[in-house]
Amino acid sequence: MYQMREATIADADPIADMVRARSAWLSERGLGECADMAEEYGSQAGNPGFPVWVLEHETDGVVGCTSHFGNESLPPWAFTEDKQAEPTLFLATTFTRPKPHRLGWLIAWWSLDRAAGLGLTWVRRGTGQEQLSRYYRRRRGGICWAWPTDAATRCSSSNGRQPGYRSCPS
């Protein structure tokens, strides 16, 4: 069983360990590294300036994390002014333990539900690593990093993907 909850200071070490594990996984695939930032990301747990959420498994402990920000955190180089003006939940610093269970998808779906409950229109996410961005586009079939919160009711899953995930325009 998994649950999402707000991170506490006690999650700092488990988050740092998870980031190091993910960094090794990324490095093995030539997708960059982030191990040097593991302690920094861990230290954000319980810090009111960083709204960190953890995905916790009942026996494995912390297996994922993400930070939820608003429009003010959307990088201007990645989103137009019109997009920046839309009510948005922005996911940043999302990490999961390397597992075959699609934990990142679980975090994304939970975030979509949370944003809808908050009355926000969009969930957007980004990565600062170009190699990782290219990997996700190849691996996820060009899935956009923005989802409307009413996607589950507006999008069909007939394209072979989960509802709410739309292919990027070519």
N, C-alpha and C positions, 0 to 999 in steps of 0.2 A: 504494500500500500504506500502511495506517495501523498505528500501534502506540501503545499506552499505556505510559507509563513515569513514574517519579517525577520530579518537577520538580527542577531544579538552579538555582543562582544565575544561571547563564547564560541561563535561560529568562525572567528578570525583564522584560527589554525586549520580547521577542516576546509575552509575556502582556499587558503593558500596551498594546501596539499593537493586539492582538486585542480587548481590552476597549473601546478607543476606537472601533474599527470596529463592534463590536456595539452600542455606545452610540449611534452615528450611525444605525444601522439601527432601533433601538428608538425613537429620537427622531422619525425620519421617519414612524413609525406611531403616534405619540402614546402610546407605551408606557413612557415614562420615560427617564431617562438615568442613566449611571453613569460617564461620562468623568472626572469629578472624583475617582473612586476608582481609576482605571486604575493609577497608580503604586503605590498601596497594595496592590492585588491582585497586581501584578507582584512586589512586594517579599516576598510570602509564599513565592515559589518558593525552595526550598532552606532555608527556615526550619523547624527541627524542630517548632515549635509549630503549624505548618500543614501537614498531610499533603496536599500538592498533587500531582496527577497531570496530565500533559499528554498530549493526543492529538497525535501527530506524523505528518505525511505525508512520504513519502520525498523529495518535491521541494518541497513548499510549506512545510515546517517545522511549527512549532506552529500547529495549527488549532483546538485546543480545550483546555480545562482543567476540572478539578473538584477539590474537596477532599473527602476521606473522613474523617468523624468517627464516633464511637460514640454510644451512648445519651445520654451526658452533654451532648451538644450539641443534642439535640432541643429545640426551643423549647416551653416548657410551655403557651403559649397556642395551640399548633397541634396538640398531641398529648396525649391523656388519660394519666393515670398508668399505666394498664394498658399502653398502647402504648409509653410510655417505658420500661417494664420489659422489653419484648421485645428479644432480641438483634438489634441494628439497625446497618446501615451507613447513615449520613446523608450525603447529597450536599449540598454547599453551594458557593456561588460557582462555579457551572458556567457557562462561557462557550464559545462557538464562533464562529469566523469566519462571517460571513453567507455561506452557500453553499447550493446546493439539494440537498446530499447527506445531509441529516438527521444531521449529526454529533452532535447532542445525543442522538439515539436510540442511536447507536453507543456513546457514553459510558455511557448508561444500561444497555445490554445488557452491556457489559464490567463495569460495577459490579455488576450482578446476578450475573454469573459469579464475580467476585472474592469477593463476600459469601458465596455458597454454598461456595466453597473454604475460606473462613475459618470455616465452621460457623455463620454468622449466619442468622437466620430472615427478616429483612426488609431491604429497601432503601427508604429514604424520602428525599424531597427536599423542599425548600421554597424559596420566594422571598419576599423582604420587600417586593416591589413589587406592589401590588394590581392595577394595570393589566396587568402581565405575567401575573399569575395568571389574570385574566379572559381574556386573549388565549389562553393555553394551553388553558383549558377550552373555549373556542369552537373553536379551531383543531384541537385534539387530540380533540374529541368527548367532553369531560368525563373524560379519563383521570385516574385517581387518582395521587397523588404517593407511593404506597406500593405495593410489589410484594413478594409472597412469593418467596423465593429458589427455591422449587420450582415456580414459576409455569409454567415452560416444559413441565413434565410434567403439571401439573394444569389448565391453562387451554387452551381450544380457540381456534384462530384463526378459527373459523367466523363470528365477529362482525365480520370484516373488518379486524381489528387484528392486530398481531403477538402471538403467544402471550406471556403474562405480563403483559399490560397489560389491566386490567379497567376497565370503565366505572364511574364513581362512582354510588352509589345516588342516586335522585332524591328 
